[in-house]
Amino acid sequence: MPPSISNESYRTSVVWLRPAPPLRYRPPMKNELLKAIDAALSDNWDRAHKIVQQYEDDSTACWIHAVLHKIEGDAGNSRYWYSRSTHTYGEFADAKQELAAIKRAVQDQ
């Protein structure tokens, strides 16, 4: 650790590098994530983005967030959100197929 960074600053910055833990879906959250996926599949990127931003502590929401930035063409931001999920940028070639897979995963919980 460089001497110019305090222990607290270092600890806080390292926390952001860990994936967000999956949360046990409460019905309202599950419904919101499904709405975000449906909005993304309907090309309503802004609506989907606003929804997932509310759940940044959930790894599935981070996965959806990552796909949204992949669709947008922002690979750097997309890779950041993938790092907060349990998935990787190159795992799916097609964003719509990936969103369909996320939808199945959310529905199965």
N, C-alpha and C positions, 0 to 999 in steps of 0.2 A: 504494500500500500504506500503510495507516495506520501511524504511527510506533509504536504500542503493540504491533504484531505483529512478532515476530522473522522474519527471512528463512526460517528452517527451518520455523516454524509455518505461514507463508504457503505455502511450497512444498508441504508435506505436505497442507494443506487443498485446494490446487488439484489435486493428484494424484487425489483422490477424485471430482473432477468429470468425469474422463475415463472413457469406456466401458472396461470390462474387455476385454482382447484375447481373440479366440477362441483356444482351445487346440486343439492337435491331439489328437483324442480317443484316449486309450488305451482298450483294450477295457473295463477295469473302470469307467472314468469314463463311457463311452458307455452301458454297461449300467445304471449307477446313474441317469443322467439319464433313460433310458427307464423305469426303475422309478418315478422321481419323476413322470413324465408319466402313467404308468398309474395310479399312486395318486391323482393329482389327478383324472383322468377317472373314477375310481371313488369320488369324493367323500371320499377319505382325505387331507384337507388337511394334517393334522399330519405324517403319514409323508412326504408329498411335500416339505413345508417342511424337515424334518430332513435329507433327502437333499441338497437344493439348497444348504443352508447350508454344506455341506462344500466346495463348489466356487465360492465367491464371486469367484474370480479369472477365471472363464470367462464370456464374454458370453452364451452360450446358457443357462447355469445362471442368470444374472441375468435373462434373459428369462423363464424358467420362474418364477423367484422373483417377478417383476413380475406375472405372470398370477395367481399364487396370492394376492397381496395385492389384486388387482383383484376376484377371486372373493370375498374376505373383505369387500370394501367399503371398504378402506383406500386411497383414491385417492392420498393423499400418499406413503405408503410405496411403493405400486405405481409411481408416477411416478419415485421415486428409483431403483428397480431398473431401470426402463426406461432411465433415463439411463446406466446401467452396461452396457446392451446396445446392439444396433444397431437397435432397434425403438422404436416410440412407443406411448403409451397409447391413442390413438384409432385405431391401425392396424386393429384387429379389433373388431367390435361384440360378437361372441360368444366367450366364454372357451373353450368346448369346441372350437370351430373353430380357435381360436388354438393350443390345446394339440395338436390334430391336425396343424396346420402345423409346429409345433416338432418333433413326433415324426417327421414325414417328413424334416425337415432333419437331425435327428440320425441317422436311419437311413441317409440318403444319404451320410454322411461316413465 
